[in-house]
Amino acid sequence: MSNDKPLKPDDFPVEVEGDELMTADGKPIAKAKTPDIAEDIADRLNEDDYRKEQNRWSA
């Protein structure tokens, strides 16, 4: 599952199915120990991507 490639803007928003993190088009990108941890990771990734997008528009 790990391919060590960075996420691209098209991969967002990151979604969660159980304990797996998925790209916006449903490709698995990671597996967490628990569904709660997966949700937390996805939230953080999505918030970071949102901030980066806002910074691009405000620059």
PDBQT receptor file of N, H, CA, C and O in Angstrom, charges set to zero:
ATOM      1  N   MET A   1       0.818  -1.189   0.000  1.00  0.00    +0.000 N 
ATOM      2  CA  MET A   1       0.000   0.000   0.000  1.00  0.00    +0.000 C 
ATOM      3  C   MET A   1       0.863   1.255   0.000  1.00  0.00    +0.000 C 
ATOM      4  O   MET A   1       0.454   2.265  -0.572  1.00  0.00    +0.000 OA
ATOM      5  N   SER A   2       2.016   1.231   0.606  1.00  0.00    +0.000 N 
ATOM      6  H   SER A   2       2.348   0.410   1.070  1.00  0.00    +0.000 HD
ATOM      7  CA  SER A   2       2.883   2.399   0.663  1.00  0.00    +0.000 C 
ATOM      8  C   SER A   2       3.727   2.482  -0.597  1.00  0.00    +0.000 C 
ATOM      9  O   SER A   2       4.483   1.565  -0.917  1.00  0.00    +0.000 OA
ATOM     10  N   ASN A   3       3.589   3.598  -1.308  1.00  0.00    +0.000 N 
ATOM     11  H   ASN A   3       2.975   4.343  -1.047  1.00  0.00    +0.000 HD
ATOM     12  CA  ASN A   3       4.410   3.776  -2.500  1.00  0.00    +0.000 C 
ATOM     13  C   ASN A   3       5.339   4.968  -2.339  1.00  0.00    +0.000 C 
ATOM     14  O   ASN A   3       6.074   5.306  -3.267  1.00  0.00    +0.000 OA
ATOM     15  N   ASP A   4       5.320   5.605  -1.185  1.00  0.00    +0.000 N 
ATOM     16  H   ASP A   4       4.724   5.330  -0.431  1.00  0.00    +0.000 HD
ATOM     17  CA  ASP A   4       6.211   6.711  -0.830  1.00  0.00    +0.000 C 
ATOM     18  C   ASP A   4       6.150   7.881  -1.805  1.00  0.00    +0.000 C 
ATOM     19  O   ASP A   4       7.102   8.657  -1.885  1.00  0.00    +0.000 OA
ATOM     20  N   LYS A   5       5.069   8.024  -2.538  1.00  0.00    +0.000 N 
ATOM     21  H   LYS A   5       4.296   7.393  -2.472  1.00  0.00    +0.000 HD
ATOM     22  CA  LYS A   5       4.889   9.170  -3.423  1.00  0.00    +0.000 C 
ATOM     23  C   LYS A   5       4.109  10.237  -2.659  1.00  0.00    +0.000 C 
ATOM     24  O   LYS A   5       3.193   9.913  -1.903  1.00  0.00    +0.000 OA
ATOM     25  N   PRO A   6       4.468  11.508  -2.851  1.00  0.00    +0.000 N 
ATOM     26  CA  PRO A   6       3.721  12.564  -2.160  1.00  0.00    +0.000 C 
ATOM     27  C   PRO A   6       2.296  12.670  -2.708  1.00  0.00    +0.000 C 
ATOM     28  O   PRO A   6       2.034  12.347  -3.867  1.00  0.00    +0.000 OA
ATOM     29  N   LEU A   7       1.396  13.121  -1.861  1.00  0.00    +0.000 N 
ATOM     30  H   LEU A   7       1.609  13.383  -0.919  1.00  0.00    +0.000 HD
ATOM     31  CA  LEU A   7       0.022  13.331  -2.298  1.00  0.00    +0.000 C 
ATOM     32  C   LEU A   7      -0.039  14.547  -3.210  1.00  0.00    +0.000 C 
ATOM     33  O   LEU A   7       0.686  15.523  -3.015  1.00  0.00    +0.000 OA
ATOM     34  N   LYS A   8      -0.907  14.476  -4.199  1.00  0.00    +0.000 N 
ATOM     35  H   LYS A   8      -1.496  13.683  -4.357  1.00  0.00    +0.000 HD
ATOM     36  CA  LYS A   8      -1.099  15.574  -5.141  1.00  0.00    +0.000 C 
ATOM     37  C   LYS A   8      -2.421  16.268  -4.809  1.00  0.00    +0.000 C 
ATOM     38  O   LYS A   8      -3.273  15.679  -4.144  1.00  0.00    +0.000 OA
ATOM     39  N   PRO A   9      -2.603  17.500  -5.258  1.00  0.00    +0.000 N 
ATOM     40  CA  PRO A   9      -3.861  18.206  -4.984  1.00  0.00    +0.000 C 
ATOM     41  C   PRO A   9      -5.098  17.412  -5.404  1.00  0.00    +0.000 C 
ATOM     42  O   PRO A   9      -6.136  17.500  -4.747  1.00  0.00    +0.000 OA
ATOM     43  N   ASP A  10      -5.003  16.644  -6.481  1.00  0.00    +0.000 N 
ATOM     44  H   ASP A  10      -4.160  16.573  -7.015  1.00  0.00    +0.000 HD
ATOM     45  CA  ASP A  10      -6.154  15.850  -6.932  1.00  0.00    +0.000 C 
ATOM     46  C   ASP A  10      -6.500  14.713  -5.976  1.00  0.00    +0.000 C 
ATOM     47  O   ASP A  10      -7.589  14.145  -6.069  1.00  0.00    +0.000 OA
ATOM     48  N   ASP A  11      -5.599  14.370  -5.061  1.00  0.00    +0.000 N 
ATOM     49  H   ASP A  11      -4.715  14.831  -4.985  1.00  0.00    +0.000 HD
ATOM     50  CA  ASP A  11      -5.845  13.291  -4.108  1.00  0.00    +0.000 C 
ATOM     51  C   ASP A  11      -6.767  13.721  -2.968  1.00  0.00    +0.000 C 
ATOM     52  O   ASP A  11      -7.258  12.881  -2.214  1.00  0.00    +0.000 OA
ATOM     53  N   PHE A  12      -7.002  15.025  -2.841  1.00  0.00    +0.000 N 
ATOM     54  H   PHE A  12      -6.603  15.708  -3.453  1.00  0.00    +0.000 HD
ATOM     55  CA  PHE A  12      -7.790  15.549  -1.731  1.00  0.00    +0.000 C 
ATOM     56  C   PHE A  12      -9.229  15.771  -2.149  1.00  0.00    +0.000 C 
ATOM     57  O   PHE A  12      -9.500  15.999  -3.327  1.00  0.00    +0.000 OA
ATOM     58  N   PRO A  13     -10.164  15.710  -1.197  1.00  0.00    +0.000 N 
ATOM     59  CA  PRO A  13      -9.947  15.441   0.215  1.00  0.00    +0.000 C 
ATOM     60  C   PRO A  13      -9.678  13.959   0.468  1.00  0.00    +0.000 C 
ATOM     61  O   PRO A  13     -10.208  13.081  -0.214  1.00  0.00    +0.000 OA
ATOM     62  N   VAL A  14      -8.844  13.715   1.463  1.00  0.00    +0.000 N 
ATOM     63  H   VAL A  14      -8.414  14.428   2.017  1.00  0.00    +0.000 HD
ATOM     64  CA  VAL A  14      -8.557  12.346   1.887  1.00  0.00    +0.000 C 
ATOM     65  C   VAL A  14      -9.796  11.836   2.619  1.00  0.00    +0.000 C 
ATOM     66  O   VAL A  14     -10.372  12.545   3.445  1.00  0.00    +0.000 OA
ATOM     67  N   GLU A  15     -10.197  10.619   2.316  1.00  0.00    +0.000 N 
ATOM     68  H   GLU A  15      -9.729  10.044   1.645  1.00  0.00    +0.000 HD
ATOM     69  CA  GLU A  15     -11.381  10.022   2.921  1.00  0.00    +0.000 C 
ATOM     70  C   GLU A  15     -10.984   8.808   3.746  1.00  0.00    +0.000 C 
ATOM     71  O   GLU A  15      -9.879   8.284   3.610  1.00  0.00    +0.000 OA
ATOM     72  N   VAL A  16     -11.900   8.370   4.603  1.00  0.00    +0.000 N 
ATOM     73  H   VAL A  16     -12.798   8.797   4.713  1.00  0.00    +0.000 HD
ATOM     74  CA  VAL A  16     -11.633   7.237   5.486  1.00  0.00    +0.000 C 
ATOM     75  C   VAL A  16     -12.698   6.170   5.289  1.00  0.00    +0.000 C 
ATOM     76  O   VAL A  16     -13.892   6.463   5.228  1.00  0.00    +0.000 OA
ATOM     77  N   GLU A  17     -12.241   4.929   5.189  1.00  0.00    +0.000 N 
ATOM     78  H   GLU A  17     -11.271   4.692   5.238  1.00  0.00    +0.000 HD
ATOM     79  CA  GLU A  17     -13.131   3.770   5.187  1.00  0.00    +0.000 C 
ATOM     80  C   GLU A  17     -12.589   2.805   6.222  1.00  0.00    +0.000 C 
ATOM     81  O   GLU A  17     -11.612   2.098   5.976  1.00  0.00    +0.000 OA
ATOM     82  N   GLY A  18     -13.226   2.777   7.376  1.00  0.00    +0.000 N 
ATOM     83  H   GLY A  18     -14.020   3.351   7.576  1.00  0.00    +0.000 HD
ATOM     84  CA  GLY A  18     -12.727   1.943   8.472  1.00  0.00    +0.000 C 
ATOM     85  C   GLY A  18     -11.404   2.482   8.961  1.00  0.00    +0.000 C 
ATOM     86  O   GLY A  18     -11.330   3.615   9.436  1.00  0.00    +0.000 OA
ATOM     87  N   ASP A  19     -10.346   1.672   8.850  1.00  0.00    +0.000 N 
ATOM     88  H   ASP A  19     -10.406   0.751   8.464  1.00  0.00    +0.000 HD
ATOM     89  CA  ASP A  19      -9.024   2.130   9.287  1.00  0.00    +0.000 C 
ATOM     90  C   ASP A  19      -8.123   2.490   8.103  1.00  0.00    +0.000 C 
ATOM     91  O   ASP A  19      -6.920   2.684   8.276  1.00  0.00    +0.000 OA
ATOM     92  N   GLU A  20      -8.705   2.580   6.896  1.00  0.00    +0.000 N 
ATOM     93  H   GLU A  20      -9.682   2.422   6.755  1.00  0.00    +0.000 HD
ATOM     94  CA  GLU A  20      -7.921   2.910   5.702  1.00  0.00    +0.000 C 
ATOM     95  C   GLU A  20      -8.167   4.341   5.252  1.00  0.00    +0.000 C 
ATOM     96  O   GLU A  20      -9.295   4.832   5.265  1.00  0.00    +0.000 OA
ATOM     97  N   LEU A  21      -7.082   4.999   4.851  1.00  0.00    +0.000 N 
ATOM     98  H   LEU A  21      -6.165   4.600   4.840  1.00  0.00    +0.000 HD
ATOM     99  CA  LEU A  21      -7.170   6.330   4.268  1.00  0.00    +0.000 C 
ATOM    100  C   LEU A  21      -7.155   6.173   2.759  1.00  0.00    +0.000 C 
ATOM    101  O   LEU A  21      -6.362   5.408   2.211  1.00  0.00    +0.000 OA
ATOM    102  N   MET A  22      -8.043   6.908   2.088  1.00  0.00    +0.000 N 
ATOM    103  H   MET A  22      -8.687   7.530   2.534  1.00  0.00    +0.000 HD
ATOM    104  CA  MET A  22      -8.196   6.793   0.645  1.00  0.00    +0.000 C 
ATOM    105  C   MET A  22      -8.120   8.172   0.004  1.00  0.00    +0.000 C 
ATOM    106  O   MET A  22      -8.489   9.178   0.611  1.00  0.00    +0.000 OA
ATOM    107  N   THR A  23      -7.634   8.200  -1.234  1.00  0.00    +0.000 N 
ATOM    108  H   THR A  23      -7.334   7.383  -1.727  1.00  0.00    +0.000 HD
ATOM    109  CA  THR A  23      -7.649   9.448  -1.991  1.00  0.00    +0.000 C 
ATOM    110  C   THR A  23      -9.095   9.760  -2.373  1.00  0.00    +0.000 C 
ATOM    111  O   THR A  23      -9.991   8.942  -2.167  1.00  0.00    +0.000 OA
ATOM    112  N   ALA A  24      -9.307  10.938  -2.927  1.00  0.00    +0.000 N 
ATOM    113  H   ALA A  24      -8.579  11.603  -3.095  1.00  0.00    +0.000 HD
ATOM    114  CA  ALA A  24     -10.653  11.348  -3.332  1.00  0.00    +0.000 C 
ATOM    115  C   ALA A  24     -11.265  10.393  -4.355  1.00  0.00    +0.000 C 
ATOM    116  O   ALA A  24     -12.486  10.248  -4.417  1.00  0.00    +0.000 OA
ATOM    117  N   ASP A  25     -10.425   9.742  -5.154  1.00  0.00    +0.000 N 
ATOM    118  H   ASP A  25      -9.433   9.860  -5.105  1.00  0.00    +0.000 HD
ATOM    119  CA  ASP A  25     -10.955   8.799  -6.144  1.00  0.00    +0.000 C 
ATOM    120  C   ASP A  25     -10.954   7.350  -5.654  1.00  0.00    +0.000 C 
ATOM    121  O   ASP A  25     -11.133   6.426  -6.447  1.00  0.00    +0.000 OA
ATOM    122  N   GLY A  26     -10.753   7.153  -4.352  1.00  0.00    +0.000 N 
ATOM    123  H   GLY A  26     -10.607   7.904  -3.708  1.00  0.00    +0.000 HD
ATOM    124  CA  GLY A  26     -10.905   5.829  -3.759  1.00  0.00    +0.000 C 
ATOM    125  C   GLY A  26      -9.685   4.939  -3.727  1.00  0.00    +0.000 C 
ATOM    126  O   GLY A  26      -9.799   3.762  -3.386  1.00  0.00    +0.000 OA
ATOM    127  N   LYS A  27      -8.515   5.463  -4.073  1.00  0.00    +0.000 N 
ATOM    128  H   LYS A  27      -8.423   6.419  -4.350  1.00  0.00    +0.000 HD
ATOM    129  CA  LYS A  27      -7.302   4.647  -4.030  1.00  0.00    +0.000 C 
ATOM    130  C   LYS A  27      -6.750   4.633  -2.604  1.00  0.00    +0.000 C 
ATOM    131  O   LYS A  27      -6.604   5.692  -1.993  1.00  0.00    +0.000 OA
ATOM    132  N   PRO A  28      -6.439   3.444  -2.062  1.00  0.00    +0.000 N 
ATOM    133  CA  PRO A  28      -5.890   3.377  -0.700  1.00  0.00    +0.000 C 
ATOM    134  C   PRO A  28      -4.490   3.983  -0.637  1.00  0.00    +0.000 C 
ATOM    135  O   PRO A  28      -3.657   3.749  -1.512  1.00  0.00    +0.000 OA
ATOM    136  N   ILE A  29      -4.246   4.774   0.426  1.00  0.00    +0.000 N 
ATOM    137  H   ILE A  29      -4.923   4.964   1.137  1.00  0.00    +0.000 HD
ATOM    138  CA  ILE A  29      -2.928   5.395   0.579  1.00  0.00    +0.000 C 
ATOM    139  C   ILE A  29      -2.255   5.033   1.891  1.00  0.00    +0.000 C 
ATOM    140  O   ILE A  29      -1.035   5.138   2.011  1.00  0.00    +0.000 OA
ATOM    141  N   ALA A  30      -3.043   4.604   2.883  1.00  0.00    +0.000 N 
ATOM    142  H   ALA A  30      -4.034   4.519   2.786  1.00  0.00    +0.000 HD
ATOM    143  CA  ALA A  30      -2.444   4.240   4.170  1.00  0.00    +0.000 C 
ATOM    144  C   ALA A  30      -3.464   3.483   5.003  1.00  0.00    +0.000 C 
ATOM    145  O   ALA A  30      -4.667   3.519   4.743  1.00  0.00    +0.000 OA
ATOM    146  N   LYS A  31      -2.944   2.797   6.015  1.00  0.00    +0.000 N 
ATOM    147  H   LYS A  31      -1.967   2.768   6.226  1.00  0.00    +0.000 HD
ATOM    148  CA  LYS A  31      -3.799   2.085   6.952  1.00  0.00    +0.000 C 
ATOM    149  C   LYS A  31      -3.366   2.483   8.355  1.00  0.00    +0.000 C 
ATOM    150  O   LYS A  31      -2.177   2.450   8.675  1.00  0.00    +0.000 OA
ATOM    151  N   ALA A  32      -4.324   2.857   9.190  1.00  0.00    +0.000 N 
ATOM    152  H   ALA A  32      -5.290   2.883   8.930  1.00  0.00    +0.000 HD
ATOM    153  CA  ALA A  32      -4.045   3.260  10.566  1.00  0.00    +0.000 C 
ATOM    154  C   ALA A  32      -4.356   2.100  11.512  1.00  0.00    +0.000 C 
ATOM    155  O   ALA A  32      -4.970   1.106  11.125  1.00  0.00    +0.000 OA
ATOM    156  N   LYS A  33      -3.916   2.254  12.759  1.00  0.00    +0.000 N 
ATOM    157  H   LYS A  33      -3.417   3.062  13.073  1.00  0.00    +0.000 HD
ATOM    158  CA  LYS A  33      -4.172   1.196  13.742  1.00  0.00    +0.000 C 
ATOM    159  C   LYS A  33      -5.652   1.072  14.075  1.00  0.00    +0.000 C 
ATOM    160  O   LYS A  33      -6.156  -0.028  14.301  1.00  0.00    +0.000 OA
ATOM    161  N   THR A  34      -6.352   2.219  14.104  1.00  0.00    +0.000 N 
ATOM    162  H   THR A  34      -5.943   3.112  13.920  1.00  0.00    +0.000 HD
ATOM    163  CA  THR A  34      -7.777   2.209  14.438  1.00  0.00    +0.000 C 
ATOM    164  C   THR A  34      -8.518   3.185  13.526  1.00  0.00    +0.000 C 
ATOM    165  O   THR A  34      -7.903   4.079  12.944  1.00  0.00    +0.000 OA
ATOM    166  N   PRO A  35      -9.828   3.020  13.401  1.00  0.00    +0.000 N 
ATOM    167  CA  PRO A  35     -10.610   3.982  12.622  1.00  0.00    +0.000 C 
ATOM    168  C   PRO A  35     -10.521   5.409  13.178  1.00  0.00    +0.000 C 
ATOM    169  O   PRO A  35     -10.515   6.369  12.407  1.00  0.00    +0.000 OA
ATOM    170  N   ASP A  36     -10.452   5.557  14.499  1.00  0.00    +0.000 N 
ATOM    171  H   ASP A  36     -10.457   4.778  15.125  1.00  0.00    +0.000 HD
ATOM    172  CA  ASP A  36     -10.334   6.894  15.097  1.00  0.00    +0.000 C 
ATOM    173  C   ASP A  36      -9.034   7.575  14.681  1.00  0.00    +0.000 C 
ATOM    174  O   ASP A  36      -9.022   8.769  14.382  1.00  0.00    +0.000 OA
ATOM    175  N   ILE A  37      -7.953   6.825  14.663  1.00  0.00    +0.000 N 
ATOM    176  H   ILE A  37      -7.962   5.855  14.906  1.00  0.00    +0.000 HD
ATOM    177  CA  ILE A  37      -6.662   7.386  14.247  1.00  0.00    +0.000 C 
ATOM    178  C   ILE A  37      -6.718   7.743  12.760  1.00  0.00    +0.000 C 
ATOM    179  O   ILE A  37      -6.204   8.786  12.355  1.00  0.00    +0.000 OA
ATOM    180  N   ALA A  38      -7.332   6.895  11.956  1.00  0.00    +0.000 N 
ATOM    181  H   ALA A  38      -7.750   6.048  12.286  1.00  0.00    +0.000 HD
ATOM    182  CA  ALA A  38      -7.466   7.182  10.526  1.00  0.00    +0.000 C 
ATOM    183  C   ALA A  38      -8.240   8.477  10.316  1.00  0.00    +0.000 C 
ATOM    184  O   ALA A  38      -7.863   9.292   9.474  1.00  0.00    +0.000 OA
ATOM    185  N   GLU A  39      -9.310   8.674  11.066  1.00  0.00    +0.000 N 
ATOM    186  H   GLU A  39      -9.616   8.012  11.750  1.00  0.00    +0.000 HD
ATOM    187  CA  GLU A  39     -10.118   9.893  10.972  1.00  0.00    +0.000 C 
ATOM    188  C   GLU A  39      -9.287  11.113  11.345  1.00  0.00    +0.000 C 
ATOM    189  O   GLU A  39      -9.359  12.144  10.676  1.00  0.00    +0.000 OA
ATOM    190  N   ASP A  40      -8.499  11.000  12.412  1.00  0.00    +0.000 N 
ATOM    191  H   ASP A  40      -8.440  10.163  12.956  1.00  0.00    +0.000 HD
ATOM    192  CA  ASP A  40      -7.656  12.115  12.857  1.00  0.00    +0.000 C 
ATOM    193  C   ASP A  40      -6.610  12.462  11.790  1.00  0.00    +0.000 C 
ATOM    194  O   ASP A  40      -6.385  13.635  11.496  1.00  0.00    +0.000 OA
ATOM    195  N   ILE A  41      -5.986  11.453  11.224  1.00  0.00    +0.000 N 
ATOM    196  H   ILE A  41      -6.168  10.500  11.463  1.00  0.00    +0.000 HD
ATOM    197  CA  ILE A  41      -4.973  11.683  10.184  1.00  0.00    +0.000 C 
ATOM    198  C   ILE A  41      -5.612  12.364   8.970  1.00  0.00    +0.000 C 
ATOM    199  O   ILE A  41      -5.064  13.329   8.438  1.00  0.00    +0.000 OA
ATOM    200  N   ALA A  42      -6.756  11.866   8.539  1.00  0.00    +0.000 N 
ATOM    201  H   ALA A  42      -7.201  11.082   8.971  1.00  0.00    +0.000 HD
ATOM    202  CA  ALA A  42      -7.437  12.453   7.378  1.00  0.00    +0.000 C 
ATOM    203  C   ALA A  42      -7.811  13.907   7.647  1.00  0.00    +0.000 C 
ATOM    204  O   ALA A  42      -7.631  14.764   6.783  1.00  0.00    +0.000 OA
ATOM    205  N   ASP A  43      -8.331  14.186   8.837  1.00  0.00    +0.000 N 
ATOM    206  H   ASP A  43      -8.477  13.490   9.539  1.00  0.00    +0.000 HD
ATOM    207  CA  ASP A  43      -8.688  15.565   9.187  1.00  0.00    +0.000 C 
ATOM    208  C   ASP A  43      -7.477  16.477   9.112  1.00  0.00    +0.000 C 
ATOM    209  O   ASP A  43      -7.555  17.579   8.569  1.00  0.00    +0.000 OA
ATOM    210  N   ARG A  44      -6.365  16.023   9.654  1.00  0.00    +0.000 N 
ATOM    211  H   ARG A  44      -6.302  15.128  10.095  1.00  0.00    +0.000 HD
ATOM    212  CA  ARG A  44      -5.150  16.846   9.648  1.00  0.00    +0.000 C 
ATOM    213  C   ARG A  44      -4.633  17.073   8.224  1.00  0.00    +0.000 C 
ATOM    214  O   ARG A  44      -4.254  18.188   7.867  1.00  0.00    +0.000 OA
ATOM    215  N   LEU A  45      -4.621  16.025   7.426  1.00  0.00    +0.000 N 
ATOM    216  H   LEU A  45      -4.929  15.118   7.716  1.00  0.00    +0.000 HD
ATOM    217  CA  LEU A  45      -4.166  16.166   6.036  1.00  0.00    +0.000 C 
ATOM    218  C   LEU A  45      -5.069  17.119   5.254  1.00  0.00    +0.000 C 
ATOM    219  O   LEU A  45      -4.588  17.965   4.500  1.00  0.00    +0.000 OA
ATOM    220  N   ASN A  46      -6.371  16.975   5.438  1.00  0.00    +0.000 N 
ATOM    221  H   ASN A  46      -6.762  16.288   6.050  1.00  0.00    +0.000 HD
ATOM    222  CA  ASN A  46      -7.310  17.828   4.713  1.00  0.00    +0.000 C 
ATOM    223  C   ASN A  46      -7.212  19.282   5.165  1.00  0.00    +0.000 C 
ATOM    224  O   ASN A  46      -7.297  20.192   4.340  1.00  0.00    +0.000 OA
ATOM    225  N   GLU A  47      -7.034  19.511   6.471  1.00  0.00    +0.000 N 
ATOM    226  H   GLU A  47      -6.965  18.772   7.141  1.00  0.00    +0.000 HD
ATOM    227  CA  GLU A  47      -6.875  20.878   6.975  1.00  0.00    +0.000 C 
ATOM    228  C   GLU A  47      -5.600  21.508   6.424  1.00  0.00    +0.000 C 
ATOM    229  O   GLU A  47      -5.598  22.678   6.043  1.00  0.00    +0.000 OA
ATOM    230  N   ASP A  48      -4.520  20.736   6.383  1.00  0.00    +0.000 N 
ATOM    231  H   ASP A  48      -4.522  19.786   6.693  1.00  0.00    +0.000 HD
ATOM    232  CA  ASP A  48      -3.254  21.249   5.861  1.00  0.00    +0.000 C 
ATOM    233  C   ASP A  48      -3.389  21.597   4.375  1.00  0.00    +0.000 C 
ATOM    234  O   ASP A  48      -2.912  22.642   3.932  1.00  0.00    +0.000 OA
ATOM    235  N   ASP A  49      -4.034  20.727   3.620  1.00  0.00    +0.000 N 
ATOM    236  H   ASP A  49      -4.422  19.878   3.981  1.00  0.00    +0.000 HD
ATOM    237  CA  ASP A  49      -4.236  20.995   2.197  1.00  0.00    +0.000 C 
ATOM    238  C   ASP A  49      -5.096  22.240   2.003  1.00  0.00    +0.000 C 
ATOM    239  O   ASP A  49      -4.818  23.046   1.115  1.00  0.00    +0.000 OA
ATOM    240  N   TYR A  50      -6.127  22.408   2.814  1.00  0.00    +0.000 N 
ATOM    241  H   TYR A  50      -6.352  21.753   3.535  1.00  0.00    +0.000 HD
ATOM    242  CA  TYR A  50      -6.994  23.582   2.715  1.00  0.00    +0.000 C 
ATOM    243  C   TYR A  50      -6.200  24.858   2.974  1.00  0.00    +0.000 C 
ATOM    244  O   TYR A  50      -6.349  25.843   2.251  1.00  0.00    +0.000 OA
ATOM    245  N   ARG A  51      -5.353  24.839   4.008  1.00  0.00    +0.000 N 
ATOM    246  H   ARG A  51      -5.232  24.038   4.595  1.00  0.00    +0.000 HD
ATOM    247  CA  ARG A  51      -4.523  26.013   4.318  1.00  0.00    +0.000 C 
ATOM    248  C   ARG A  51      -3.571  26.330   3.161  1.00  0.00    +0.000 C 
ATOM    249  O   ARG A  51      -3.405  27.493   2.793  1.00  0.00    +0.000 OA
ATOM    250  N   LYS A  52      -2.960  25.314   2.599  1.00  0.00    +0.000 N 
ATOM    251  H   LYS A  52      -3.095  24.369   2.898  1.00  0.00    +0.000 HD
ATOM    252  CA  LYS A  52      -2.052  25.541   1.465  1.00  0.00    +0.000 C 
ATOM    253  C   LYS A  52      -2.798  26.156   0.285  1.00  0.00    +0.000 C 
ATOM    254  O   LYS A  52      -2.288  27.062  -0.375  1.00  0.00    +0.000 OA
ATOM    255  N   GLU A  53      -3.993  25.668   0.025  1.00  0.00    +0.000 N 
ATOM    256  H   GLU A  53      -4.408  24.933   0.561  1.00  0.00    +0.000 HD
ATOM    257  CA  GLU A  53      -4.797  26.200  -1.078  1.00  0.00    +0.000 C 
ATOM    258  C   GLU A  53      -5.158  27.663  -0.817  1.00  0.00    +0.000 C 
ATOM    259  O   GLU A  53      -5.098  28.488  -1.729  1.00  0.00    +0.000 OA
ATOM    260  N   GLN A  54      -5.530  27.987   0.419  1.00  0.00    +0.000 N 
ATOM    261  H   GLN A  54      -5.579  27.317   1.159  1.00  0.00    +0.000 HD
ATOM    262  CA  GLN A  54      -5.859  29.372   0.766  1.00  0.00    +0.000 C 
ATOM    263  C   GLN A  54      -4.643  30.278   0.605  1.00  0.00    +0.000 C 
ATOM    264  O   GLN A  54      -4.767  31.406   0.127  1.00  0.00    +0.000 OA
ATOM    265  N   ASN A  55      -3.480  29.794   0.999  1.00  0.00    +0.000 N 
ATOM    266  H   ASN A  55      -3.380  28.879   1.388  1.00  0.00    +0.000 HD
ATOM    267  CA  ASN A  55      -2.253  30.585   0.868  1.00  0.00    +0.000 C 
ATOM    268  C   ASN A  55      -1.915  30.851  -0.596  1.00  0.00    +0.000 C 
ATOM    269  O   ASN A  55      -1.426  31.929  -0.936  1.00  0.00    +0.000 OA
ATOM    270  N   ARG A  56      -2.171  29.877  -1.456  1.00  0.00    +0.000 N 
ATOM    271  H   ARG A  56      -2.568  29.002  -1.179  1.00  0.00    +0.000 HD
ATOM    272  CA  ARG A  56      -1.917  30.068  -2.886  1.00  0.00    +0.000 C 
ATOM    273  C   ARG A  56      -2.785  31.182  -3.457  1.00  0.00    +0.000 C 
ATOM    274  O   ARG A  56      -2.332  31.981  -4.276  1.00  0.00    +0.000 OA
ATOM    275  N   TRP A  57      -4.038  31.222  -3.011  1.00  0.00    +0.000 N 
ATOM    276  H   TRP A  57      -4.405  30.573  -2.346  1.00  0.00    +0.000 HD
ATOM    277  CA  TRP A  57      -4.956  32.229  -3.540  1.00  0.00    +0.000 C 
ATOM    278  C   TRP A  57      -4.690  33.608  -2.957  1.00  0.00    +0.000 C 
ATOM    279  O   TRP A  57      -4.963  34.614  -3.612  1.00  0.00    +0.000 OA
ATOM    280  N   SER A  58      -4.165  33.677  -1.745  1.00  0.00    +0.000 N 
ATOM    281  H   SER A  58      -3.943  32.860  -1.213  1.00  0.00    +0.000 HD
ATOM    282  CA  SER A  58      -3.954  34.979  -1.102  1.00  0.00    +0.000 C 
ATOM    283  C   SER A  58      -2.600  35.591  -1.444  1.00  0.00    +0.000 C 
ATOM    284  O   SER A  58      -2.363  36.765  -1.159  1.00  0.00    +0.000 OA
ATOM    285  N   ALA A  59      -1.722  34.820  -2.044  1.00  0.00    +0.000 N 
ATOM    286  H   ALA A  59      -1.914  33.866  -2.276  1.00  0.00    +0.000 HD
ATOM    287  CA  ALA A  59      -0.375  35.332  -2.354  1.00  0.00    +0.000 C 
ATOM    288  C   ALA A  59      -0.359  36.217  -3.575  1.00  0.00    +0.000 C 
ATOM    289  O   ALA A  59       0.697  36.721  -3.958  1.00  0.00    +0.000 OA
TER     290      ALA A  59
